[in-house]
Amino acid sequence: MHSRSASRSEGEYLSSDSEKKKAIRPSSYRSDHRVNRHSRTHSSARSRHSPSRSRSPYRAPRGEKRHREDEHRSSKHDPRTFTVRYEDDRRSAYHSHGDHKSKRSRTYSPSRSRSRSPYRHNREPEKAQVEDMRNIKSQSVSTQDQKSDGVPQLETHAKTVKQNHEQPVSNDINQEYATTDPTPNTSDNSSSASADSTSTVMDEAAMIEARRKRREAIKNQHRSRATPLLVQALHSGPETPADSINTPPNGSVSPPPASASTPTTPAPFDGSAPQSPAANLLKDADSVGGDMFGSPKHADEPSAADYDPTADMQDERARHDKRLFKEDEVSEDKADQRVLEHIKDVEEQPQQKKPELDMFAEDDDDDMFADEPTTKSKPTETAAKTLDVGMMDNWDDAEGYYLTNLREKIDDRYEVTANLGRGMFASVIRARDTKSKDGRSVAIKIIRNNESMRKAGLKEVDILKDLAANDPDDRKHVVRLLRSFDHKGHLCMVFENMDMNLREVLKKFGRDIGLNLKAIRTYAQQLFLGLSLMKKCQYLHADLKPDNILADESRMKIKIADLGSASPITENATAPYLVSRFYRAPEVILGIDYDYGIDMWSTGCTLFELYTGKILFTGRNNNNMLKNIMECRGKFPHKLLRKGSLSYDYFDDLLNFRAQEQDKATGRIVTKMIDIKAKPVRDLRSRLIPKDKKMNEQDRKELESFADLLDKCLDLRPEKRITPMDGLKHPFITRTK
Ligand SMILES: Nc1ncnc2c1ncn2[C@@H]1O[C@H](COP(=O)(O)OP(=O)(O)OP(=O)(O)O)[C@@H](O)[C@H]1O
């Protein structure tokens, strides 16, 4: 039982008789063979108190992100040690200067050089902060100099910026965390400055300006490469740091600038768009959602369909490199240079290294890159055809992915027909099962050739087997694992073949406008069935999102997939980066004990996204996620906040929210005390049900019912959140039209 050796040679792992449910019950599982996708190379060093749940070995233990290889060796990065990882050095500075009287002592990782999210704002603020430290004496003056330098964005928002930034920036290191208090700095350094020092200050201001221009040039390069959503997320909309400058102290949100419209202009539903057998389900004009095709519900919010996780890698990779340099105390100039070189390299070899980006990676903990990131690609045949298998003495590429050859027969049985894509953890191919009667298609997940990934894959296999054993009739909408085997050092997981994931469905049928309510109801019901099975078997999925839900060809049936992050409920230790960020429940962020409610939260986010075509919470990091969540769901009850081991990272002693924002003029990250209104400023209902939308009474009622279900999925209080079983009984689900 769970005593498989990870190094075991070729052979089948799944046999019909050997896998009984009790063999993989969470309890025994835990005490015996714990496979951890996050364990990676340092897994053996991990204490048993370091819970180990995650799907990819490149993702850090449970909620933390993938470490770079060299970081794997240190267990100090294990978030389960309750180490809080901060976005940058300012946190330690902040604490070291005693400004904040935290109720808890925390440790901070000194090394944070990892990131990758396209939603992450650029790193310049951090550099600027370093500048702040260096030029502390002259900061006040130099900042004012910058202010008058005609930064392009400032011209655009001249008036607002003027109002917000007329005040000199504090020159006091102890005031590194600015507040919304606009009181001008009254220190005497400017008044007592000598002519010499003034000249020094001016020189420094000029240097800063030169650096700013360089950074701006780099940012512009990144902008030009970024996907529309990234551009929007980074440079427009009320949730971007840049626009936080327009955010009034009360936390209300400024309307986005005109340019902040949805990246891809929502177009009326195009009759020529791809049809599916379930076209009626997906665009039934009689249904509430159906008549919304062609009528974008939320043109001002990031599109869920538009995001291409592979497209922003250069930018992320470059910034990642840049941060590494910063941490190594190499000059910014050199770091900038390195970034430019990197971009050039990538441009020159566009096909050689296709980086992968997980859009939901954490902004502030690490990167989830493998050493050589890869991309999830569309099914393709051409690349594989060019391989000359006869010439190969190594079946893997440099990253440990199996180099699949089309029409190759794997395990003397599966004839490869298409590459479905690559994740961080595996490549997925479609193949024809030549040993099946009907030559049916299957999907095979070929785990990368890496010991810890293999272990993580074995964990996924065990959980999938347990779930299947508890659903003999296959009625619970969890993807079916048919068998697993070993092939040339790779663990291969053979799955029933599905057609596409729900992000792809959204892209195809509901770009920017979402799917209709009939489809949402069908999918919601099936998700609740899947989650009720998982709950019955005591597993958390911990990575639910449209990408991990697969639809069959008819699009009528969906299945929960990618259980690489799943784990027994007993392994629910604090892990502030568990679950992809946009779908991350607040209790995870706040360090409150969590359970099955986290999957219901993710389900709520997913259903909203499927209906509107927009991502519900697009926080750049955990801090910004909380702000997003409160703007939509209202204030957290104090009682709840007091339960959180990490609450005081985001709230002060009086439980006022400390929002981290980027000052557009100085680039500095500042903390603003935000008075969150009890009444949400962007409440769920108004985002779901446009006031001016004409619809009949029946449709409105139905939409209200959906809103009520989402309300219950997205209850801030985990213990009050609806359960999968109750979800199945909700009127929105039980109602038949
Ligand atoms: N059974 C299947 N049928 C069809 N396509 C599949 C199947 N399983 C996976 N895929 C495709 O492969 C993609 C990656 O699968 P999966 O998420 O399981 O791999 P992963 O390596 O864990 O990815 P990630 O890096 O996102 O964790 C899916 O998004 C889906 O598009």
PDBQT file of the ligand as one rigid body, heavy atoms in Angstrom, charges set to zero:
ROOT
HETATM    1  N1  LIG A 801      -8.588  13.852 -20.109  1.00  0.00    +0.000 N 
HETATM    2  C1  LIG A 801      -8.272  14.875 -20.878  1.00  0.00    +0.000 A 
HETATM    3  N2  LIG A 801      -8.848  15.024 -22.079  1.00  0.00    +0.000 NA
HETATM    4  C2  LIG A 801      -8.532  16.062 -22.875  1.00  0.00    +0.000 A 
HETATM    5  N3  LIG A 801      -7.658  17.014 -22.554  1.00  0.00    +0.000 NA
HETATM    6  C3  LIG A 801      -7.038  16.919 -21.373  1.00  0.00    +0.000 A 
HETATM    7  C4  LIG A 801      -7.311  15.850 -20.483  1.00  0.00    +0.000 A 
HETATM    8  N4  LIG A 801      -6.564  16.023 -19.381  1.00  0.00    +0.000 NA
HETATM    9  C5  LIG A 801      -5.862  17.144 -19.588  1.00  0.00    +0.000 A 
HETATM   10  N5  LIG A 801      -6.146  17.696 -20.773  1.00  0.00    +0.000 N 
HETATM   11  C6  LIG A 801      -5.605  18.940 -21.329  1.00  0.00    +0.000 C 
HETATM   12  O1  LIG A 801      -4.295  19.118 -20.858  1.00  0.00    +0.000 OA
HETATM   13  C7  LIG A 801      -4.232  20.318 -20.089  1.00  0.00    +0.000 C 
HETATM   14  C8  LIG A 801      -3.268  20.111 -18.933  1.00  0.00    +0.000 C 
HETATM   15  O2  LIG A 801      -3.761  19.086 -18.104  1.00  0.00    +0.000 OA
HETATM   16  P1  LIG A 801      -3.497  19.136 -16.543  1.00  0.00    +0.000 P 
HETATM   17  O3  LIG A 801      -4.029  20.422 -16.002  1.00  0.00    +0.000 OA
HETATM   18  O4  LIG A 801      -4.030  17.898 -15.936  1.00  0.00    +0.000 OA
HETATM   19  O5  LIG A 801      -1.915  19.119 -16.572  1.00  0.00    +0.000 OA
HETATM   20  P2  LIG A 801      -0.910  19.847 -15.606  1.00  0.00    +0.000 P 
HETATM   21  O6  LIG A 801       0.457  19.566 -16.074  1.00  0.00    +0.000 OA
HETATM   22  O7  LIG A 801      -1.259  19.459 -14.221  1.00  0.00    +0.000 OA
HETATM   23  O8  LIG A 801      -1.249  21.351 -15.915  1.00  0.00    +0.000 OA
HETATM   24  P3  LIG A 801      -0.985  22.563 -14.966  1.00  0.00    +0.000 P 
HETATM   25  O9  LIG A 801       0.382  23.042 -15.228  1.00  0.00    +0.000 OA
HETATM   26  O10 LIG A 801      -2.049  23.550 -15.366  1.00  0.00    +0.000 OA
HETATM   27  O11 LIG A 801      -1.191  22.021 -13.597  1.00  0.00    +0.000 OA
HETATM   28  C9  LIG A 801      -5.668  20.582 -19.664  1.00  0.00    +0.000 C 
HETATM   29  O12 LIG A 801      -5.911  21.958 -19.423  1.00  0.00    +0.000 OA
HETATM   30  C10 LIG A 801      -6.451  20.100 -20.832  1.00  0.00    +0.000 C 
HETATM   31  O13 LIG A 801      -6.534  21.098 -21.810  1.00  0.00    +0.000 OA
ENDROOT
TORSDOF 0
